Amino acid sequence: MTASDMASNTFPWLTLAIFVPIAFGLLVLALGRDDRPGLTRGLSLIGAIAGFLVTIPLYTGFDSSTAAMQFVEKTSWIEAFNVNYHLGIDGISLWFVLLTAFITIIVVLAGWEVITSRVSQYMAAFLILSGLMVGVFVALDGMLFYVFFEATLIPMYIIVGVWGGPNRVYAAFKFFLYTLMGSLLTLVAFVYLWNVSGGSFDILTWHQVKLGHTPQILIFVALLAAFAVKVPMWPVHTWLPDAHVEAPTGGSIVLAAIMLKLGAYGFLRFSLPIAPDASHSLAGLMITLSLIAVIYIGLVAIVQDDMKKLVAYSSVAHMGFVTLGFFIFNTAGVEGAIVQMISHGFVSGAMFMCIGVLYDRMHSRRIADYGGVINVMPRFVTFFVLFSMANSGLPATSGFVGEFMVIMGAVEHNFWIGLLAATALILGASYSLWMVKRVAFGDIANDHVRELTDINSREFLILGVMAIAVLYMGIYPKPFTDVMHASVEALLQHVAISKL
């Protein structure tokens, strides 16, 4: 795809998608006070809903028959270095913009009654983070992408460090250090690409630059340093369980549902199209690391006694399917990986919401502290079982569609790789259902469980909407795959052509 293969749109929908939530975040900071939490929460919810509404025209006006960038906006930003405020979406990035805006509403509702101190700062951090993450998915200028990519660290660092658990400072610092250090080599790669492309930070121009094999390898490794940490891939995944355990419920939802996708998206937008020959040369390494994440981390998840840590490790395993799908270079694999990313946003977000519901009542995430929850919280357990089944890859849920497509793509690529990937379905069922059995079923374990109350209307609304999303995507995934198909085919065609 060349820089000219773009469909422009006169109305700045992408700018609104970025800056509406940011503007409301700043407004919440300015007007919100702890002695007026109702105003703060109401204003935050209005901001989150407005941020979602301005993304809807992106879907309704999207032309899925073309791989061209759409809703393009371009304005000079830093003329001296040819840095532009350049935005656009294709079938790969569209769903992540919608998912980010949708999850922001969920997060605001999730913290509605739970957060009682520094409410305005908490809500503002999520609204600002939402706009920054949208910026990552729509940036078509390398430097603009880098600014958004790095800026997302700041609000998440604050969210974990201020509203997190007892070890929140350690977890926040580890998260920040891992992701920042991984990104430094990426900046070096971007400067190199700017130099060899004749002084351009345009990402689509970078896709057309012909590079030798050694420069491609070096660029791929430099980009891998940032994107692998963000996914996170094994063995640079160790920051994620700590961040999840210490983060408040809303932080865990956003971290799993959206922030992990920033790194995976980076592979599609940068690594594969800019260094296609290196991608093929190092595919064996990437597939191996992905299979280790799928199988080994799945085994690690089984032995966890903390519900949040178990779901955090399961996220690493599920994201292993994503990177596996990317590097088998066929349509089923890549589309399945993208579907898996979207599904994981729904399922993991819902799982962390369920754990948050229990934690708000008992202030414990230890599996051993529960048992027989179904006897006192039947409505909650209905949702909990559904989302756990989706996490296991149950057919008719979104969790099945992406994993099945990746496995089919892997079998097409190599039968034994597909067979190894399929074992993850067994592992997924093992750790998810083993947790459900111990937490939800059997006799009431203790008096603390006996005193639990079932979900209220707010929690029912959140879990109900997430359940509808999980079931709709599982039963009828065609709208999701149709939107991305042309862009995925164009990407695979581009990657298949050697630049040497």
C-alpha positions in Angstrom: 0.0 0.0 0.0 1.4 3.4 -1.0 0.9 6.7 0.7 -1.4 7.7 -2.1 -3.7 4.7 -1.6 -5.8 6.5 1.0 -9.4 7.6 1.2 -9.6 11.0 2.9 -12.5 12.2 4.8 -13.3 15.9 5.4 -14.7 15.5 8.9 -12.1 14.9 11.7 -13.6 11.8 13.3 -10.3 10.4 14.3 -9.2 13.6 16.0 -12.5 13.6 17.9 -12.0 9.9 18.9 -8.6 10.9 20.4 -9.4 14.2 22.0 -13.0 14.0 23.2 -12.1 11.6 26.0 -8.9 13.6 26.7 -10.8 16.8 26.9 -13.4 15.3 29.2 -10.5 13.9 31.3 -9.1 17.4 31.7 -12.6 18.8 32.5 -13.1 16.1 35.2 -9.7 17.1 36.7 -10.8 20.8 36.7 -14.3 20.4 38.1 -14.3 17.1 40.0 -13.9 17.1 43.8 -14.1 14.3 46.3 -16.9 16.1 48.1 -18.9 16.0 44.9 -18.3 12.5 43.6 -21.7 12.3 41.8 -20.7 15.2 39.5 -17.3 13.6 38.8 -18.8 10.2 38.0 -21.6 11.7 35.9 -19.2 13.9 33.9 -16.8 10.9 33.4 -19.6 8.7 32.1 -20.8 11.4 29.7 -17.2 11.7 28.5 -16.8 8.0 28.0 -20.1 7.7 26.2 -19.2 10.7 24.0 -15.9 9.2 23.2 -17.6 6.0 22.1 -20.3 7.8 20.0 -17.7 9.6 17.9 -16.2 6.3 16.9 -19.5 4.9 15.6 -19.3 6.9 12.3 -15.9 5.2 11.7 -17.7 1.9 11.5 -20.8 3.0 9.7 -18.8 4.9 7.1 -16.1 2.3 6.7 -15.6 0.7 3.2 -14.5 -2.8 3.9 -13.9 -3.6 0.2 -10.6 -1.7 0.2 -7.3 -1.9 2.1 -6.7 1.8 1.7 -6.4 4.0 4.7 -9.7 5.8 5.4 -10.8 8.9 7.4 -7.3 10.3 6.7 -6.2 13.5 8.4 -2.8 15.1 7.8 -1.4 18.4 9.1 2.2 19.5 9.5 3.4 19.2 13.1 7.2 19.6 13.3 8.3 20.9 9.9 12.0 20.8 10.6 12.0 17.0 10.8 8.9 16.4 8.5 6.9 15.2 11.4 3.1 15.3 10.7 -0.1 14.9 12.6 -1.1 12.1 10.3 -4.1 9.8 11.1 -6.0 7.1 9.3 -7.6 3.7 9.9 -7.9 0.5 7.9 -9.6 -2.8 8.6 -7.0 -3.8 11.1 -7.1 -0.8 13.3 -10.8 0.0 13.2 -11.9 -2.6 15.7 -9.3 -1.6 18.2 -10.5 2.0 18.2 -14.1 0.9 18.8 -12.9 -1.6 21.5 -10.9 1.0 23.3 -13.9 3.5 23.4 -16.2 0.7 24.5 -14.0 -0.6 27.3 -13.6 3.0 28.6 -17.4 3.1 29.4 -17.0 -0.3 31.2 -14.1 1.0 33.3 -16.0 4.1 34.4 -19.0 2.1 35.4 -16.7 -0.5 37.1 -15.2 2.2 39.4 -18.5 3.9 40.1 -19.0 2.9 43.7 -15.6 1.3 44.4 -13.4 4.3 44.1 -14.1 6.8 46.9 -10.8 8.7 47.1 -9.3 11.0 44.4 -12.3 10.1 42.2 -11.7 12.9 39.7 -8.0 11.9 39.2 -9.0 8.2 38.8 -11.6 8.9 36.2 -9.5 11.5 34.4 -6.6 9.1 34.2 -8.7 6.5 32.3 -10.3 9.1 30.0 -6.9 10.5 29.0 -5.5 7.0 28.7 -8.4 6.1 26.4 -7.6 9.0 24.0 -3.9 8.1 24.0 -4.5 4.5 23.2 -6.8 5.5 20.3 -4.0 7.7 19.1 -1.7 4.6 18.9 -4.1 2.7 16.7 -4.7 5.6 14.2 -1.3 7.2 13.9 0.3 7.1 10.5 3.3 9.1 11.4 6.1 7.2 13.2 7.0 9.9 15.6 3.3 10.6 16.4 2.9 6.8 17.0 5.9 6.8 19.4 4.6 9.8 21.3 1.2 8.2 21.9 2.7 4.8 22.5 5.0 6.1 25.3 2.4 8.5 26.7 0.1 5.7 27.6 2.6 4.6 30.2 2.0 7.7 32.3 -1.7 7.4 33.2 -1.4 3.6 33.7 1.6 4.1 36.0 -0.4 6.5 38.0 -3.5 4.2 38.1 -1.4 1.3 39.4 0.8 3.3 41.7 -2.0 5.4 43.4 -5.1 3.1 43.5 -3.3 -0.3 43.5 -2.7 -2.8 46.2 0.0 -3.0 49.0 2.9 -3.6 46.5 1.5 -1.0 44.0 4.7 1.1 43.8 6.9 -1.9 43.0 4.4 -3.2 40.4 4.0 0.3 38.8 7.7 0.9 38.7 8.4 -2.6 37.1 5.7 -2.0 34.5 7.1 1.4 33.6 10.7 0.3 33.5 10.1 -2.8 31.4 8.0 -1.0 28.8 10.1 2.2 28.6 13.4 0.3 28.3 12.0 -1.9 25.6 10.9 1.2 23.6 14.2 2.9 23.5 15.6 0.7 20.7 12.3 1.4 18.8 13.1 5.1 18.7 16.6 4.3 17.3 14.9 2.2 14.6 12.5 5.0 13.8 15.3 7.5 13.4 17.1 5.1 11.1 14.0 4.6 9.0 13.6 8.4 8.8 17.1 8.7 7.5 16.9 5.9 4.8 13.4 7.1 3.7 14.7 10.5 2.7 13.6 12.3 5.9 10.1 10.9 6.3 8.3 9.6 9.3 5.3 8.5 7.2 4.6 4.9 8.2 3.2 3.9 4.7 6.4 5.3 3.1 8.5 3.2 5.4 6.5 0.1 4.2 8.0 0.8 0.7 11.6 1.3 1.7 13.9 -1.4 0.4 16.3 -2.6 3.0 19.1 -5.2 3.1 18.7 -8.3 5.1 21.0 -7.2 7.9 19.2 -3.8 8.4 15.9 -5.6 8.4 17.1 -8.1 11.1 18.3 -5.2 13.2 15.1 -3.2 12.8 13.0 -6.3 13.5 15.0 -6.9 16.8 14.7 -3.2 17.8 11.0 -3.2 17.3 10.7 -6.6 19.0 12.2 -5.1 22.1 9.2 -2.8 22.5 6.4 -4.9 21.1 7.3 -8.2 22.8 7.3 -6.5 26.2 4.0 -4.9 25.6 2.2 -8.1 24.4 3.9 -9.5 26.6 5.7 -12.5 25.1 7.7 -15.1 27.0 10.2 -14.5 28.6 9.6 -10.7 29.1 6.1 -11.3 30.6 7.0 -11.1 34.3 5.8 -7.6 34.8 2.2 -8.4 33.8 1.2 -10.6 36.8 2.5 -8.1 39.3 0.8 -5.2 37.5 -2.5 -7.1 37.4 -2.4 -8.2 41.0 -1.8 -4.7 42.3 -3.9 -2.7 39.8 -7.5 -1.7 40.7 -10.2 -3.6 38.8 -10.5 -0.8 36.2 -6.7 -0.9 35.7 -6.7 -4.6 35.1 -9.5 -4.4 32.7 -7.8 -1.8 30.5 -4.4 -3.4 30.8 -5.7 -6.8 29.6 -8.4 -5.6 27.2 -6.4 -2.8 25.4 -2.8 -2.2 26.4 -1.6 -5.6 25.6 -3.0 -5.1 22.1 -0.7 -2.1 21.5 2.3 -4.3 21.2 0.6 -6.9 19.0 -0.7 -4.1 16.8 2.9 -2.9 16.4 3.9 -6.2 14.8 1.1 -5.7 12.1 1.8 -2.0 11.4 5.6 -2.0 11.6 7.5 -5.3 12.0 5.9 -7.4 9.2 5.5 -4.7 6.5 8.8 -2.9 7.1 11.0 -6.0 7.6 9.2 -8.8 5.7 12.3 -10.8 4.9 13.5 -10.6 8.5 10.0 -11.6 9.6 10.2 -14.7 7.5 13.8 -15.4 8.7 12.9 -15.1 12.3 9.4 -16.7 12.1 10.8 -19.9 13.6 11.9 -18.0 16.7 8.6 -16.1 17.0 6.6 -19.3 16.6 8.7 -21.1 19.3 8.3 -18.2 21.7 4.6 -18.1 21.0 4.2 -21.9 21.6 6.1 -21.6 24.9 3.7 -18.9 26.0 0.7 -21.0 24.9 1.8 -24.2 26.6 4.2 -23.4 29.4 2.4 -20.3 30.7 -0.8 -22.3 30.6 0.8 -24.8 32.9 1.9 -21.9 35.2 -1.6 -20.6 35.3 -3.0 -23.9 36.6 -1.0 -23.7 39.8 -1.9 -20.2 40.8 -3.8 -19.6 44.0 -4.6 -16.0 43.3 -7.5 -15.5 40.8 -6.1 -12.3 39.3 -2.7 -13.9 38.8 -4.3 -16.9 37.2 -6.2 -14.7 34.7 -3.0 -12.6 34.1 -1.0 -15.7 33.2 -3.9 -16.9 31.0 -3.6 -13.5 29.1 0.0 -14.3 28.3 -1.1 -17.7 27.0 -3.9 -16.2 24.9 -1.7 -13.5 23.5 0.7 -16.3 22.5 -2.0 -17.4 20.0 -1.9 -13.8 18.6 1.8 -13.8 17.8 1.6 -17.4 16.6 -1.1 -16.3 14.1 1.0 -13.4 12.8 4.0 -15.4 11.9 2.4 -18.3 10.1 1.7 -15.9 7.2 -1.7 -17.1 6.0 -5.1 -15.5 6.1 -6.7 -17.8 8.7 -3.8 -17.2 11.0 -3.6 -13.5 10.8 -7.4 -12.9 10.8 -7.7 -15.4 13.7 -5.0 -13.5 15.7 -6.9 -10.2 15.2 -10.2 -11.8 16.2 -8.4 -13.3 19.2 -7.2 -9.8 20.2 -10.7 -8.4 20.1 -12.2 -11.4 21.9 -9.6 -11.3 24.5 -10.5 -7.7 25.1 -14.1 -8.7 26.0 -13.3 -12.0 27.8 -10.3 -10.8 29.9 -12.0 -7.6 30.8 -15.1 -9.5 31.9 -13.0 -12.0 33.9 -11.2 -9.2 35.8 -14.6 -7.5 36.4 -15.9 -10.7 38.0 -12.8 -11.0 40.2 -13.3 -7.4 41.1 -16.9 -8.1 42.1 -15.7 -10.8 44.5 -12.9 -8.7 45.8 -15.1 -5.7 46.6 -17.2 -8.0 48.9 -14.5 -10.1 50.6 -11.3 -8.3 50.0 -9.5 -11.5 49.0 -8.5 -12.9 45.6 -7.3 -16.2 47.0 -9.1 -19.1 45.5 -8.9 -21.0 48.8 -10.9 -18.3 50.6 -14.0 -19.1 48.4 -16.2 -22.1 47.8 -19.9 -22.5 47.2 -20.4 -18.9 45.9 -23.3 -20.1 43.7 -25.4 -20.7 46.8 -25.5 -17.0 47.6 -24.6 -15.3 44.2 -26.4 -17.3 41.5 -26.7 -14.4 39.0 -23.0 -13.6 39.4 -21.9 -17.3 39.0 -24.0 -17.5 35.7 -21.8 -14.8 34.2 -18.6 -16.1 35.9 -19.1 -19.5 34.3 -19.9 -18.1 30.9 -16.8 -15.9 30.8 -14.7 -18.8 32.2 -16.0 -21.0 29.4 -15.2 -18.3 26.8 -11.7 -18.1 28.4 -11.5 -21.9 27.7 -12.4 -21.5 24.1 -16.0 -22.9 24.3 -17.7 -23.0 20.9 -20.4 -20.2 20.4 -18.3 -17.8 22.5 -15.8 -15.3 21.1 -12.9 -17.2 22.8 -13.4 -20.1 20.4 -13.4 -18.3 17.1 -10.0 -16.7 17.1 -8.2 -19.7 18.6 -9.9 -22.1 16.1 -8.9 -19.8 13.2 -5.3 -19.6 14.4 -5.1 -23.4 14.9 -6.5 -24.0 11.4 -3.9 -21.5 10.0 -1.2 -23.3 12.0 -2.2 -26.7 10.6 -2.1 -25.3 7.1 1.4 -24.0 7.9 2.7 -27.0 9.7 0.6 -29.8 11.2 2.8 -30.3 14.3 2.7 -26.6 15.1 -1.1 -26.7 14.9 -1.2 -29.8 17.1 0.9 -28.1 19.8 -1.2 -25.0 19.6 -4.4 -27.0 20.0 -3.1 -28.3 23.4 -3.8 -24.8 24.7 -7.5 -25.4 24.5 -7.1 -28.3 27.0 -4.9 -26.1 29.2 -7.3 -23.2 29.0 -10.2 -25.4 30.1 -8.1 -26.8 32.9 -7.1 -23.6 34.6 -10.4 -21.8 34.0 -12.7 -24.5 35.0 -10.6 -25.6 37.9 -10.8 -22.1 39.3 -14.6 -22.0 38.7 -15.1 -25.3 40.5 -13.2 -24.2 43.6 -14.7 -20.7 43.8 -18.3 -21.2 42.7 -19.5 -24.8 43.3 -19.8 -27.1 46.3 -20.9 -26.3 49.8 -20.5 -22.8 51.3 -16.9 -22.8 52.5 -17.1 -20.3 55.4 -19.2 -17.6 57.0 -17.6 -14.9 54.8 -19.0 -16.6 51.7 -22.3 -17.1 53.4 -22.6 -13.3 53.9 -21.9 -12.4 50.2 -24.6 -10.6 48.3 -25.4 -11.1 44.7 -24.6 -8.5 42.0 -26.4 -5.2 41.9 -28.0 -3.6 38.9 -24.8 -1.7 37.9 -22.7 -4.9 38.0 -25.4 -6.8 36.2 -25.5 -4.2 33.4 -21.7 -4.3 33.0 -21.5 -8.1 32.9 -24.6 -8.4 30.8 -23.2 -6.1 28.1 -19.9 -8.0 28.1 -21.8 -11.3 27.9 -23.8 -10.1 24.8 -20.5 -9.0 23.2 -18.9 -12.4 23.9 -21.8 -14.4 22.6 -22.5 -12.2 19.5 -18.9 -12.4 18.4 -18.9 -16.2 19.0 -22.1 -16.9 17.1 -21.7 -14.4 14.3 -18.1 -13.3 13.8 -18.6 -12.5 10.1 -18.9 -8.7 10.6 -15.5 -8.7 12.4 -13.7 -10.7 9.7 -15.3 -8.9 6.8 -14.0 -5.6 7.9 -10.4 -6.8 8.3 -10.2 -9.1 5.3 -9.1 -6.7 2.6 -6.4 -5.2 4.8 -5.1 -8.5 6.0 -4.9 -9.8 2.4 -3.0 -6.6 1.4 -0.6 -7.1 4.3 0.1 -10.7 3.5 0.7 -9.8 -0.2 3.1 -7.1 0.9 5.0 -9.4 3.3 5.2 -12.1 0.7 7.2 -9.8 -1.6 10.9 -9.7 -0.8 12.5 -6.4 -0.5 16.0 -7.7 -1.2 
